[in-house]
Amino acid sequence: MVNDCDLHIKTLVSAQDFVLIKMHYNAAVDISAKLGASNAISGNGEGIIYRKYDDVGVHFDLLKDTSGNIFTFSFDIMNYFS
């Protein structure tokens, strides 16, 4: 059995503007990513490696297999109750 979750949101955002996207969570589905000993997930020519979590958010490295380029990024997900 494979649990798979892809989130692709195509939207245009003008400079100095923002877009709100509403997502609904289904607690019946386990969407947790299973990390191996290397803390990495890879496939389709890319790999993402978990580095750390701090006050800024979750930090990752994105490795492009074809070029060998590594991109570092971090993000934090927040939710707001209406």
C-alpha distance (Angstrom), angle and dihedral (degrees) to the residues before:
residue distance angle dihedral
M1 . . .
V2 3.80 . .
N3 3.79 125.5 .
D4 3.79 108.8 -159.9
C5 3.77 130.4 176.6
D6 3.78 125.7 -177.0
L7 3.78 122.5 175.9
H8 3.78 116.1 -164.8
I9 3.79 117.0 168.3
K10 3.78 117.5 -180.0
T11 3.77 111.5 -163.0
L12 3.78 138.2 141.6
V13 3.78 119.4 -129.4
S14 3.79 121.3 -170.2
A15 3.80 120.8 -138.5
Q16 3.82 112.4 -80.6
D17 3.81 90.3 13.7
F18 3.79 134.9 101.7
V19 3.78 140.0 -152.3
L20 3.79 127.5 -145.6
I21 3.80 117.3 -144.3
K22 3.80 119.5 -166.8
M23 3.80 118.2 -149.5
H24 3.78 127.7 -174.7
Y25 3.81 121.6 -143.7
N26 3.79 120.7 -140.3
A27 3.81 107.7 -158.4
A28 3.81 91.4 -165.4
V29 3.82 91.4 70.5
D30 3.81 121.8 75.1
I31 3.82 104.7 -141.1
S32 3.80 97.4 165.7
A33 3.78 115.2 132.1
K34 3.78 113.1 -124.8
L35 3.79 108.2 -134.1
G36 3.77 122.6 -158.9
A37 3.77 126.8 -144.1
S38 3.82 89.2 -75.9
N39 3.85 93.8 56.3
A40 3.82 87.2 -127.7
I41 3.78 137.1 127.9
S42 3.81 118.0 -165.8
G43 3.77 141.7 175.1
N44 3.81 143.6 123.6
G45 3.81 93.0 37.5
E46 3.80 96.7 -52.3
G47 3.76 136.4 89.0
I48 3.78 130.1 -165.5
I49 3.79 119.8 -155.4
Y50 3.80 123.3 -164.0
R51 3.82 111.4 -134.3
K52 3.83 110.4 171.5
Y53 3.80 147.9 -42.4
D54 3.82 121.8 -124.2
D55 3.82 141.2 141.9
V56 3.82 91.1 -61.7
G57 3.81 93.7 54.4
V58 3.77 138.5 -105.5
H59 3.82 114.9 -21.8
F60 3.81 123.6 -147.5
D61 3.80 140.5 171.1
L62 3.80 117.3 -139.7
L63 3.81 113.2 -153.1
K64 3.81 120.3 -160.9
D65 3.82 106.1 -152.0
T66 3.82 96.8 -157.6
S67 3.81 97.5 51.6
G68 3.81 100.5 23.0
N69 3.82 89.8 -130.5
I70 3.80 117.2 150.7
F71 3.80 120.3 -152.6
T72 3.81 119.8 -167.3
F73 3.79 120.1 -151.7
S74 3.79 141.3 156.9
F75 3.77 135.0 -162.7
D76 3.76 142.5 171.4
I77 3.80 126.9 -147.3
M78 3.78 117.5 -144.1
N79 3.76 131.2 179.1
Y80 3.78 129.9 -153.7
F81 3.78 124.6 -155.8
S82 3.80 115.2 -140.2
